Structure formats: structure tokens, C-alpha cells
Amino acid sequence: MPGKFVVSISCARDNTDKATVGFVVANAAVASDKEAVVFLSIEGTRLSQKGYADGIHEEGFAPLAELMASFAEAGGEIYVCSPCFKKRGLDEDKLIAGAKVVGGAKLVEFMSDGAASICY
């Protein structure tokens, strides 16, 4: 089942349930042989920082840090919205595995081949 899939996550500790489910879906996409990208924007950009997701564990799901690491290990990419990242004063030296700060054009380029998407 080849194809592309984008999961957009705009929350972090302000809504740990949505952030967690977003990465659950992203892991399902990459496990289904999709070329998968998580796009972190707004408060979701905070998830790009090493250690930020530690301790976030919604009942019934794996811990968020594990879900994020599994996604990257499976080949998923994490795009981090550059203006959102800069607005929050985050540190590029503290990016988690698989994450890169990008402009909107990079996401548009990825999606231009008809990627399916879902937002959290």
C-alpha cells in the first residue's frame, strides 16, 4: 500500500491526548508502508525538543516519547514549522531524532503528489 501520509500536530502538553494519538496514527501510516511525515506546528513544535515528551503518557497508549522514537526509527520524518519554532525560541541543537526545521514550502512539496493528511 504505497503512498504518502501527513499527520499535522499542533499541540503538545496543552493537549497530550491529541499529541499522542497523532503519533499513534503516524506510526500506523509508516507501518502500512506509507512515506510518512509528522508536521509539528504551533505548540506542537515543542515536541521537537529532546526530553520534552518525557513523562507524557496517556492511559491506553505507549508513552509519547516511545511513539515518537518508534516513528523516527521506522523511517518517518518530522517536519517542524520554522516560524512556529522561532517564535517559541526553541533550540535546533536539541532536536529529536528524525526532526528538521522546515518552511511551509517543504511540506507543500511533500504533499504535492497527493499525500493524504490528518490534523490533531
N, C-alpha and C positions, 0 to 999 in steps of 0.2 A: 504494500500500500504506500508507494512513494508519494511525495508531495511536500508542501511547506505549511508550517503552522506557527502562528504567533500568539503568545499569551501576554497580554498587557496587564501589568500590576502597578497600581498607583497608590497602594497603601503599604504600611509596614506595621509598626507597633500600634498605630491608630486603628487598625482592623486586622489583627493577626489571623483571624479565620479566613478572610479573603486572600491574604498573602499566602497562607498555607495551601488553600485549595488551588490557587493559581499554579503553584509549583507541583501539586499533585497532577493537575491536568497537563502541565508541561512535560512531566515525566511520562505520562501515558502517551503523549504525542511522540516523543523520541523513542519510546518502546514499540510504537506502532510503525516504525521506520519512516517517520516524518523528519524532514530537516526542520528542526525546531529552534525558535528564538523566544526568549522571555525579554520583553521590553519593560524596563523599570522607569517609571516617571513619577513626578510629584513626590510624595512621601516615600514611595516605593524605592526611590534611589538610595535611601538609607540602607536597604538590604544589601547593597553592593559592598559595604564596608566589612572587613574581616571582624568577626566577633559580634556584630550587631544582632544577628539572628540567634545567637546562643541563648538558650533558656526559653525560646518561644516554642511551645508545644501544645497544640490544640488537641483536645481529647478525641481519640479515634483515628488520629493520623500520626505518622512518623514526625519526629521533631523537624522544624523548618530548616535548620542548618543541614540536617541529613538529606532532606529533599533537594535542597539547593546543590549540595555536593554531588549527589547522585545524578542530577540533571547535567552538570558540567562534565562529570566522568563519562556519561553516556554520549557525549559529543554535542550537547546542547550549548548554544551561545546565549550570553546575557548581554543585551544592549542596555546601556544606561544613558538616559536623556541628558545631554551635555548642559543645556541651560538650567535644568532642574538640579543637577549635580552641583553646578557652580553656585546657584542661588543658596544652597544649603551649606556651602563651604566645606564640602567633603574632600577627602584626600585620595588622589589617584594612586598613591603608594600603598594604600590599604585596600585595594580592590580584591575581591574574592576570585577564586579560580573561575575562568570562563567569562569574566566580565570585562567589558570595554566601554569606555565613554564614547558616545557617538552622537552626531547630529541627526535630525529627523530624516535627512536625505538617505542615510544608510538604511533606515527602516523601510522607507518608501521603495528603495532599490530591492530589498529582500522581498517585499510584498508584491512587486510589480509582475511577478509570474503567477499571480493568482493564489497567494497564500490565504488559507483560512485563518480567522482570528477570533479571539475571545478576550473580553476585558474583565478584570477584577479590581 
